[in-house]
Every structure is written in C-alpha cells, then in structure tokens.
C-alpha cells in the first residue's frame, strides 16, 4: 500500500507542477482519491506502535531527565 500511495503522490506532484504551467488538470475525483490514500497512509503510521527498541530508549531518556 505504501508503494501505491507513494506513486500516487509522485504522480500528483508532477501533475500539480503541470497545472501551474497550465498543461494538465486533475479531475476532482482523482484529487480526492489521492488525498484519501495519503490520509490513510499517514493515519496508519500515526496509529502504529513504536518498536520496543524505541520505547526502551524513550523510557531511559525520560528516567535520566528526572530530578534526583
């Protein structure tokens, strides 16, 4: 899925650049689909749990920063 969304975002960027020069215009349906795919991708990333290694690092940094 990430690869698909990445390809879609690259296509969107190219077409957006083309829009600025007046060559192409994306249909609202295509823009909506790209936006939805990007939102889903990043929403999943935000929902994902941190790997244990990073959790341990965060815990260690927090405990080191506590006043003694």
Buried (B, 14 or more C-beta within 10 A) or exposed (E): EEEEBEEBBEEBEEBEEEEEEEEEEBEEEBBEBBEEBBEEBEEEEEEEEEEEEEEEEEEEEEEEEEEE
